[in-house]
Amino acid sequence: MDHIIPMNERKKISAVITLFNPDEKIKTRLESIIPFTERIYLVDNSESVNDGLVNYFQNLQKVEYIFNGENLGIASALNTGIKKALSDGFDYLLTLDQDSEFEVNSLAKLISSIQPDDKIGIYSPFHKNKFFTNPPSNKEYEDILDVMTSGNILNLKVVDNIGFFREDYFIDYVDIEYCLRLRKNDYKILRINSSFLNHNEANLMRKSFLGKYVYPPNHKPFRWYYKIRNYFYLKDEYLSHFPEYFEKEKRNIRNNIFKIILFEKEKFLKIKFILRGYFDYRKNVKGKLIL
């Protein structure tokens, strides 16, 4: 378990964990953050209730369980947590996916990094995938452009200025849109390189190709619908402000499509969702994908 921060050094922090068909592993992950937070909001996007887990949640003093009864998307779950935290008087909100986990001492380091600077909109750990393909620099911390949502501590004071997460995106690029909006409004995103979160956005694989390792993300097919559709909406809104980001992201998408074709299963279904995402963007379709 992480090192316990003395009471006089603690910040008043709440947390939101987005759930979708959670399993028993959520218990360990939940218990690991309880000592560091004063309130935890569990927002469940599952279509059916797991009675055993709900009984467990309801016996935890700090936990508030919210069942949506349907998948309303990551943005809606995050916004529920933000609204609850603001209503309960918190200044900071830790945002977590159900499958993310801090390494030993990492959450304590992240919390200890909070500064009396309201221009810092997000404090982020270093997101570490299972192959550790992207080790951090030697810098203690870095002011970065964007970051995935899980494991972040949001400064809730900025919500009044920039608004909530975009629910019309539903899932992919929800985090990036929020980051770019922060940066556009002159807020900072501070990544603490000694704080590690084990987080895998997809089912990352390692393959050998022409004498080198490549790492196909192996997303579920439907995720490509949101990735392509929302990428173009994001580009329409922020290209003029962050052209270098979109040059890099265009290369990433192109490379990942090549990896689909070369290495991944269900390639034809994934290409089908890619095309549908693009054509729905052209038709200005937003929100949840209707299959």
Secondary structure, DSSP 8 states (H G I E B T S, - for coil): ------GGG---EEEEEEESS--THHHHHHHHHGGG-SEEEEEE--SS--HHHHHHHHTSTTEEEEE-SS---HHHHHHHHHHHHHHTT-SEEEEEETT-EE-TTHHHHHHHT--S-TTEEEEEEEEE-TT--S---SSSEEE-S---STTEEEEGGGHHHH----TTT-STTHHHHHHHHHHHTT-EEEEEEEEEEE--SS----EEETTEEE------HHHHHHHHHHHHHHHHHHTTT-HHHHHHHHHHHHHHHHHHHHH-SSHHHHHHHHHHHHHHHHTT--SS---
